[in-house]
Amino acid sequence: MRGLSSAQVAGLAVLAIGVNLDATLVGHLLSVAAAAVFTFIAFWRFLLVGLTLQPAAKPPEPERFPLYTIVAALHDEAEVVGQLVRRLAAIDYPADRLQGFLVLEADDAATIAAAEATRRPDWLAVLIAPAGEPRTKPRALNHALSQATGELLTVYDAEDAPDAGQLREAAARFASDRSGRLACLQAPLRIRARVSGTTSPFIDRQFAAEYAALFEVILPGLARLGLPFPLGGTSNHFRTGVLRQVGGWDAWNVTEDADLGFRLWCEGWRAGVITRPTWETPPGDFAHWLPQRTRWLKGYLQTWGVHTRRPWRLGWRGLFALAMTIGVTLLSAAIHAIATAWMTAAVLVAAMAGLWPQVPKFSVGVMLLGALSAWLVCAMGAKRSGLAYGPMQMMAAPAYWSLLSLAFAHAFWRLIREPFAWDKTSHRSDPLDEAAPDGLSAPHAAAPEPVS
């Protein structure tokens, strides 16, 4: 992992010199700046909600369906590989225009055996990634990219249930692009109820609302403004030639998707969104949720570090988008628990003393404005994705946001100790899919039941 750039070192040096000269003044200026930043973030969220109130017009289907490559990189997924094959077989796209790869690691004997034993459509092949380092999903995806012949390419995860018409919509959007600069489209990811396995209703519901806010409001709003954004790890659709041109995925970044969204922008390309969703299961209880969120935040730290080494490559609009997505996520996760603990302690101490809480009114106002904007984005995203998000979920949200601070601390420590280690999320098969054992007889995917 490379060290800090001269620009990053200079910024830290200025801060250190300022603290050394007058720590009180610097602390005051930082607190004022933080209040201004979080006020701006709140109004930015209100703007994104407003931008996405009207749905975008859907383009007509293309006259010619381009060859499409579907890639799913799997590791230790013997239990769900048959389920994934059934879901991919249900995609509504001309079969003679499809190429697909299940990319597996050479030493993953169980998943290889399960994939070979599953009856697959003719266009879907098993592809073994050669041995090497790092052992990450993006490295496996790059191997598949080297074998892809499709004009377009999409990525799915082991637990995904994509809408049957997703490829058709993406192909239509690419065909209708008049600018010639549209390189990627992100489908919304929606969380459905886990039928079996370890669950946590509190985490599942908050995780689903978090996804809804991101994929139903924030990313569509950024797309309408023509700004770059961090891609989701699945259900992104690319022009294959452009993906090769920018070097594919960064095999050392544990959120390779977030990094790729901004690398495309640096090369003059842009990203958009489509409406046909992909359904996923929530990670489950705290023991499964924490590694997943740790990996996300560790990868966001990596991405922030990479793209602030030479921030001028992004331009002011790209740098603004980086700050309002990656930067805001990291900053919020870092201080959620601190702010919540400060507010709770102030109220409890005052209550025990029989006094009115002595807290700065402006700071409390900023916190409430931020919470209101976050609730609104979650509520709007939940409405669009069919989730229940009412007063109980809103009251529980600060506790979930505080858990993100724990994940951030864990991510920061792991970045130092094990920067490239991949915290894999375990997946369980869905019993509702077991009615189609041969892998080819499943009907087109219907919308699974969302978390409520």
N, C-alpha and C positions, 0 to 999 in steps of 0.2 A: 504494500500500500504506500503510495507516494506521500511525502510530507507536505507541509503547507506551502502555498505559493508566496511570492514576494508581496502580492496584494493582501493576502490573508495575514501574513506576519505584520505588515505595516498597520493594518487595522487593529490588531491585538496590541501592538506597541503603543499606538496612540491612546488606547483605553488604559493601558497600564501606567503610562506617564501621567495621564489625567488623574487617576486614582492616587498616585504617589504625591502629586502636587496639592490636591484638595479633594480628599475622598468624600467629604460631606457634600460639596458642590456637585461632584460627579454623580453621587447617589441621588441627589435631588433632580438633576437633569435627566437621569435615567428613569426615575419614577414618573416624571412629567411626560417623557417620551413614550413610556409604556402605556400610560393612560391615553395618550393621543393615538397610539397605534391600535389599541384595542377598541377605541371608539370608531376609528376608521374601519376596522375589520367588521364591526357590527353593521355599519351602514353598507359596507360592501356586500355582506350577505343579503341585506334587504334588496339591494340592486339586482343580485343574481336571481332572487325569487321573482322580481318583477320582469326580468328579461325572459323568463321561461313560462310565463303565464299562458302565452299563446303557443300551441304546438306548431312545429315546423311543417311545411308542406312536404308531402311524400312524392318522390319522383316516380315516373312510370318505369315499368320493367324494361331492361335493355333489349334491343333487338337480337343481340348475340350474347349468350351466357359465356363469360370467360372461364377458362380452366381454373379450378379452385383447389388449392392444397390445404388440407386440414391436418394439423399437427397436435398431438397430445403427448407430452413428456411425462412418463410414469416411473415411479420408483417405490418398491414395496407396496404395490397396489393390487395384489392378486385377488383380494376380496371384491374389488369394484370394477375390474377391467371388463368383465362381461356386461355389467350394467352400463358402462360407458359405451361399449360397442353398440348395444341396443339403441342408446340415445343418438349416437352418431348415424346409425342406419336409418333413423326416422327423419333425418334432415330432408327437406323438400327442395331438392336441386337435381338437375339432370345427372344421372349416375355416370354417363359417359363424359361428363365435364368435371369429375371429381378425382382427386388423388389424395390419399390419406396415409399418415404414418402414426403408429403407436411407437414412440421412441423409448426404448428400454435400456437399462444398464446391463453390461455383459455378465455381471455376477449376480443379477437379480433372477435367480433360477425360478423362483415361485411365480413371479409375474410373467416371465417368459412362457412358462408352461401353461398358465391360465390363459394368456393371450392366444397361444397356438391352439389350445383346446376349444376356444370360443369360435363359433361359426361367424365369419366376418363377410361383409359385402366385398365384391371383387376389387373395388378401388382402395380398400383399406389394408395396408401391409404392416408387418412388424419390422421395425428398423432397430438394429442394435447399435448403440453408441460405442465407439471405441474406448478402451481404457485410457484414463488420463485424469488430469486435475485442471480445474477444481471439479468436484462431483456435484454439479449444480444443475438446476433446470435450464438456465440460459445456455449452458454449454451443450446440453442435449438438443435444444432448439436450434442452435447454430449448425449442428450436424444434420438435422433435418432440412435446414435451409439450403445446405449444399446439395441436397438431393431433389429439391422441389422443382417441379416443372410448371406449376401453375402461375398464371398471370397475377392472381390474388392468393393470399395466404392468411389463414386464421389459426389461432391457438386456443385450445381448450384444456381445462384441468380434469383430473380424474373424477371429481364429484359433479361435474357440470351436466346440466340438462338444458341445452340450448333450444330456444324457440325454433320450430321447424322451418319458419320462413326467414330466419336471420340472414343466411347467405344471399338469398334473393334480394333482400332490402339493401345489403351492403353493395352488391354488384350494381344495383340500380343507382345508388348514390355515387359510386365511382364513375359510372357511365355518364351521369348528368353533370359531373364536375367540369365547368367551363374554364376554370383557372389553370388547370393542369398541375396544381401544386398540392392537391389533396393526397396525402400519403397513407393515412391511417384513419380508421373509424372504430370507435369504442361502443360496444353494446352495453346496455345497463345490466349490472349484476344485481339480482334480487335474492333475498334469503327466504327459504321455505322452512317449514317446521321439520325438525329431525324426527324420523319415524322410530328409529331405534338408536341405541348407544347412549353414551353419557351426555346428559343435557343439563342446562341451567336456564330456567325460564328468564331470570333477570338478565343474564349476559346475552342470551339468544335474542331477546327483544331489543335490547340496547344496541347490539351489534347490527341487527337488521335495520334499525333506524339510522345508524351511522352510515351503512351502505346506501340507504335510500337518499340521505342528504347528499352524499357524494355523487352518486350516479344519476339521480333524477333531477338535481338542481344545480350543484356546483359545476360539474363538467359540462352539461348543456349550456349553462350561462357563459362559461369561458369560451366554448366553441362559437357561440353567437357573437362574441366580441372579437373573434379571430385570434385568440390567445392560445399559447401552448398549455398543456396540462399533463400531469402524471397519468400514464395509462394504467388500467387495471391489469392484473397478471393473466387475465384470460379474456377471451371473446373480443380481442382486438383484431381488426382486419386490415391487412397491409397490401400495398402494391409491392409485389415480390422484388422487382428490380430496384425499387427505392430502398427496401430493407437491406439488400445486398450492398447498395451504394454506400450506406452509412455504416457498414460493418456488422450488421446484425445486432445481437444482444451482447451486453457486457457480461461475460461469464463470471466475473468476480463481484458483481453487484447483486446483493440478495433481494433487491427490488428492481430487477433489470427493466421492468416495464416503466417504472417512474423515470428512470434515467433516459430510456429510449424516447419518451415523449419530448424531452427537451433537446436531445441530440438531433432529432428530426428537424426541430425548429431552427437549430443552429445552422443546418444545411439548407435552409430556405423552404422547408416543407411545412405543411400544416396538418392538423388533425381535426376530426369532427366526431359526431355521435350519431347513432341510429336508435331506433325505438324498440326493436324486437329484443326481448331480454334473454339472459341466461340465468337459470335458477341454480343456486348453490345451497349447501347446508351450512349452518353456523358451526364454528369450531367446537362448541360444547361447553363443558364446565371450565372453571378457572385454570385447572392444570393443563388443558388443551388450548385455551384462549391465550394465555400469557406467552407461550413460545411464538404463536402466530403474530401477535401484536408486537412482540420484541423484534421479530424479523422485519416486519414492516418499518418500524421506527429506525432500526439499525440501517436498513437500506435507504431510508430517507436521509439519515445522517450522511451516508456515503454519497448519495446523489447531491446533497447540498454542498458537500466538500468538493466534489468534482466540478460542479458548474459554477462555483464561486472562485475557483482558481483563476479563471479567465472570464470574468463576468461580462466583459464587453462583447464577447461572442454572441451572447443572447440578445444584445440590444436592450434599450430601456423597457420595451414592452415585454420581452421575454424574461428579463430580470424581475419585473413587477409580478409576472405570473408565477415565477419560481418562488418569490417571497410570499405570495398570497395563497399558495398551495403547500409546497414542501415546508417553507418557513413558518407559516401560521400553524400547521399541524405540529411541528416540533416545538414551537414556543408554547402553544396551548397545552400540549401534553406535559411539558416541563413544569408548568406552574399551576395546573389545575388543583392538585392536592394541596399545595402550599396555600393558595388563595382560599380554598374551601376550609382548610384547617384554621386559618387566621380568622375567617368570619365566624366559624362555629365556636372557636375559643372565646372570641370577644363577646358573643351573645351569651354563652354559658357563664362566663365569669361575671358579667353584669347581672345576669339573672340570679346567681347565687348571692350577690351583694345587694340585691334589690334596687339596682340602678338601671338607667337607660344605657344601652351599649354606646361606648365612646369610640366610634369609628369614623374615619373621614367620610363625609357625605358624598364627596365627588368620587372617591374610590369605589364606594358601594354602588353609586349610580352607574359607573362604568361596568362593574361586574354584572349588575342586573340587566343593563342594555346588552351586554355580550350574551348572557344566558337567554334573553328574549330572542335575539337573532338566531342563536343556535336552535332553540326550540322551534322557531318558525320554519327554518330550513328543514329540520327533521320532520315536522308535521306536514309540510308541503311534499317532501319526498315520499313520506309514508302514504299519503293520500294517492299519489300517482302509482305507487307500487302495490297498493291494496293492503297495506299494513294498518293495524290498530295502533294509534299513538295518541293517547289521551292524557288526562291529568296525572294518573298514576305513573305512566312512563316518564312524564315530564319531571315529576318530583324525584324519581329514582335516577334521573340522568346525571346529576352532579356526583353521585357515588360512582357511576361508571366512568365519568370523566376523570375522577381521582385515581381510578385503577390504571388509567392510561399513563399517569405520572409514574407509577410503579414500573410499567412496561418501558417507559422512556429511560428510567434509571438503569434498568436491566440492559436495555439496548446500548446505552452509552458505555457501560462496563464491558459488554460483549464486543463492542466495536474495538475497544482497546485490546482485549485479551484474545478474541477469536473473530477477527473482522470478516472472514469469508465463510465461517461455519453457517450451514443452512439448517434452520430449525423447521423441520418438516411437520406439516399438519397431517394427522392420521385421519383416514376416511373409512366409513362403514357403509356397507351396501344397504340399499333401501328395499325392504321386503315387498313393497308395492310393485317393484320392477321384476320380481321373480316369476311373474306369470308368463313371461316371454323368454324361455330358457335358451332358444336356439340363436338369439342375437339378431335375427332378421325379421321377426314377426311383430315387433312392437309397432303400434300406430304412431302417427305423427304426435309429437310431444304436446300435451295439453299443459296448461299452467298448473303447477303443483300448488298445494295449499300453503299460503304464506304464514309466517309467524304472526300470532295474534296475541 
